Structure formats: C-alpha cells, structure tokens
Amino acid sequence: MFTLRRSAAIAAAAIIIFGGLLGLACGGIASAQSARPPVIAIDAGHGGIDAGVYGKESGVKESEINLAIARELAGYFDAAGFCAVLTRKTQGGLYGLPVKGFKMRDMNARRDTIVRCGADMVISVHQNTFPDSTRRGAQVFFYPGRENGRKLAACIQRSLNGTALGDGKEPLAGDYFMLRCTDSPSVVVECGFLSNEEDERLLLTEEGRRGAAYAVFMGAVEYFSPQ
C-alpha cells in the first residue's frame, strides 16, 4: 500500500510539472515552453577515503548512507520525468589519487558535473553529527541571501519534518561549497544525526533511507508546483 501511494504521488507530480503548469512554479526555473525536463543534480557527499562522519553505534560511514539516499532520490526524480544527474555514482571519491589536495579536487569535480549538466536544482545529501547525542533530526541549508535556495530549503525542510527524521527544525543559511556552484536553487540536506541512536537506527534501514529520499523529492515537487 505504501509503495502504491508513493507511485501515485510520483505520477501526480509528473502531471503537475509536465502538464503545462511548470511555468508558474516558484523560483521560475523552467517554463511550460521548455524543451527539456528540469535537470536535478544530486550530490552524494564524501566518498572514497573521505568517509565523512561515522555512526556512533554501528560505525557506518556517512558516505555510504549518502550514496544510498542519493540513488533512491534520483530514482524518484527520473520516475517523475525529471533528469537526475548524480555527481558521485560509486563508493569511490572523485579526486583521482589520494594525495595532497584531494578534497579540493573532489569538490571541483562535483562542481564541474553540476555546471556541465546545466543543473536547474542542486541537492547535496549528507548526514550530521554532534557531541550531544540527544541532538537529532533532518536539517536543510541554503546559501545566505539566495531567495530561490531559501524557498527550496523551506519546502524540503517542511517535507522532512513530516517524517520520522523530522524534529521541527527550520531551514538555515550556510556558506557551503556545494551551495555556491550555480545560481540555481541549491540545498545541503543533512538527513539525520549519526551521533543520535534514533536517527542512526532509521538511516541504517532501507525503508528509513527510502523515506528520507521520498521526503526530499516531495519537497522539491512542492517547490516546482504552482502556488
């Protein structure tokens, strides 16, 4: 039943977006006259020797969870008629040899993919950590002063707050590299805290990761939908 509801929602999203209504979407990314579907760049944070943070209980690598969610998210977008582009498709990094400067090479490779594909939207998937293990919940970031990013972040945050990973948070401004790659609306989505037992448990399950991806997708659909 749950899968059927998701499939129906994805079909409805495709009708809304490609039924001639997209020209009225907030942010004005594309119009009904556009010859191509919106391109969504999905960035799975970290990878390779850069594992990101680790699960407090399981030791799971953030990079592995990021990629799993990014793949699910790309599947939802593709099913709805968007064109999803992953910056990272494997567990490896994008830096070539793991020598001095690898992190900047990795980040530049992600930016190059975003620019090359002409992304209409950028969603960078991450997981959080904090010394206080009671801190939990999804948090969405946008670049300071960019209204399109703020609107997208608000839509996705609202959607995530309606899931088990939600904790009533508001979107926050943040000066992160992935938010400065393009003028298109861009967000960093911290799906949960791997330092928190509840969030970690949810993110270790396929259903938890799929639910996070679906919530992000539906938030993006809300952004595109007529207001």
C-alpha positions in Angstrom: 0.0 0.0 0.0 2.8 2.4 0.9 4.6 1.7 -2.4 1.4 2.3 -4.3 0.8 5.6 -2.6 4.3 6.7 -3.5 3.9 5.6 -7.1 0.6 7.6 -7.3 2.3 10.6 -5.8 5.1 10.4 -8.3 2.7 10.1 -11.2 0.8 13.1 -9.9 4.0 15.1 -9.7 4.7 14.3 -13.3 1.3 15.5 -14.3 1.7 18.8 -12.4 5.1 19.5 -13.6 4.8 18.5 -17.3 1.1 19.3 -17.7 1.9 22.9 -18.6 1.8 24.3 -15.1 5.6 24.5 -14.5 5.8 28.0 -15.9 4.0 29.2 -12.8 6.4 27.5 -10.4 8.0 29.4 -7.6 11.6 30.2 -8.5 10.9 30.3 -12.2 13.4 27.6 -13.1 11.7 26.4 -16.2 8.6 27.1 -18.2 5.9 25.1 -20.0 7.7 26.0 -23.2 11.0 24.4 -22.1 12.2 21.8 -24.5 13.7 19.6 -21.8 12.7 18.4 -18.3 14.3 20.1 -15.3 17.8 18.7 -14.5 18.3 17.9 -10.9 22.0 17.4 -9.8 22.1 15.1 -6.8 25.3 15.1 -4.8 26.2 12.2 -2.5 28.6 13.9 -0.1 32.1 12.5 0.7 33.3 9.1 -0.8 36.5 7.1 -1.0 39.0 7.9 1.7 36.7 10.8 2.8 34.1 8.8 4.7 32.5 11.8 6.4 31.2 11.1 9.9 30.6 7.7 11.3 27.6 6.1 13.1 28.1 6.2 16.8 26.8 2.7 17.4 27.3 0.9 14.1 30.4 2.7 12.7 28.6 3.1 9.4 30.3 5.6 7.0 28.3 8.7 6.2 29.4 8.4 2.6 27.7 5.0 2.2 24.4 6.3 3.5 24.6 9.5 1.4 25.0 7.4 -1.8 22.2 5.1 -0.9 19.8 8.0 -0.4 21.1 9.8 -3.4 20.4 6.8 -5.6 16.8 6.5 -4.2 16.3 10.2 -4.8 17.5 10.0 -8.4 15.1 7.1 -9.0 12.1 9.2 -7.7 13.0 12.2 -9.9 13.6 10.0 -13.0 10.3 8.2 -12.5 8.5 11.6 -12.4 10.1 12.7 -15.7 12.9 14.8 -14.4 16.5 14.3 -15.5 18.5 13.3 -12.4 22.3 13.6 -12.5 24.5 12.0 -9.8 27.8 13.7 -9.1 29.1 10.5 -7.4 27.8 7.1 -8.6 30.1 4.7 -6.7 31.6 4.5 -3.2 34.8 6.0 -4.5 35.8 9.6 -4.4 36.2 12.0 -7.3 39.7 13.1 -6.5 42.0 10.8 -8.6 45.0 9.9 -6.5 44.5 10.3 -2.7 47.4 12.7 -2.3 47.6 16.3 -1.1 44.8 18.5 -2.3 42.4 15.5 -2.9 39.5 17.2 -1.1 39.5 20.3 -3.3 39.9 18.2 -6.5 36.9 16.1 -5.3 34.8 19.3 -4.7 35.8 20.8 -8.0 34.8 17.6 -9.9 31.4 17.8 -8.3 31.0 21.4 -9.3 32.1 20.6 -12.9 29.4 18.0 -13.2 26.8 20.4 -11.9 27.9 23.1 -14.4 28.3 20.7 -17.3 24.8 19.2 -16.9 23.2 22.7 -16.6 21.5 21.8 -13.3 18.3 23.5 -12.6 18.5 22.4 -9.0 21.2 21.0 -6.7 20.6 18.7 -3.7 23.6 17.7 -1.7 22.9 14.7 0.6 24.8 14.5 3.9 24.4 13.2 7.5 25.1 15.2 10.6 26.9 14.6 13.9 27.1 16.4 17.2 28.8 15.8 20.6 25.5 15.9 22.4 23.9 12.6 21.3 20.4 13.9 22.0 20.6 16.3 19.1 18.6 14.8 16.2 16.5 15.5 13.1 16.9 16.5 9.5 18.3 19.9 8.8 18.3 21.7 5.4 20.8 24.5 4.5 20.7 27.2 1.8 23.2 29.9 0.7 22.7 33.2 2.5 20.9 35.8 0.5 19.6 33.5 -2.2 15.8 33.5 -2.2 15.4 30.6 -4.6 17.6 28.4 -2.3 15.7 29.6 0.8 12.4 28.6 -0.8 13.6 25.2 -1.8 15.1 24.6 1.6 11.8 25.6 3.2 9.9 23.1 1.0 12.3 20.2 1.7 12.5 21.0 5.4 8.8 21.1 5.7 8.5 17.7 4.0 11.2 16.1 6.1 9.6 17.4 9.3 6.6 15.3 8.5 8.7 12.1 8.7 10.3 10.1 11.5 13.5 12.0 10.8 11.8 15.3 11.4 12.4 17.3 14.6 10.6 20.6 13.8 13.7 22.4 12.5 13.7 25.5 10.3 16.0 25.8 7.3 19.3 27.5 8.0 21.7 29.6 5.9 25.1 28.2 5.5 28.2 29.0 3.4 29.0 25.6 1.9 30.9 24.9 -1.3 28.0 22.9 -2.9 25.7 25.9 -2.4 27.9 28.1 -4.5 28.4 26.0 -7.6 25.5 27.6 -9.5 22.8 30.3 -9.3 20.1 27.6 -9.5 18.4 26.8 -6.2 20.8 24.6 -4.1 20.5 22.9 -0.7 22.5 20.8 1.5 20.3 18.2 3.2 21.6 16.7 6.5 19.1 13.8 6.7 19.8 13.0 10.3 22.5 12.7 13.1 24.6 9.6 13.1 25.6 10.6 16.6 21.9 10.0 17.7 20.7 6.5 18.3 17.2 7.0 16.9 18.4 8.7 13.7 21.2 6.2 13.1 18.8 3.3 13.5 16.4 4.8 11.0 19.1 5.6 8.5 20.6 2.1 8.7 17.3 0.7 7.3 16.4 0.6 3.7 12.9 2.0 4.5 14.4 4.8 6.5 16.7 5.9 3.7 13.9 5.5 1.1 11.6 7.6 3.3 14.2 10.3 3.6 14.7 10.4 -0.2 11.0 10.4 -0.8 10.5 13.4 1.5 13.3 15.3 -0.2 11.7 14.5 -3.6 8.3 15.7 -2.5 9.7 18.9 -1.1 11.3 19.6 -4.5 8.0 18.9 -6.2 6.3 21.4 -3.9 8.9 24.0 -5.0 8.1 23.4 -8.6 4.3 23.3 -8.1 2.1 26.3 -8.8 1.5 28.4 -5.7 
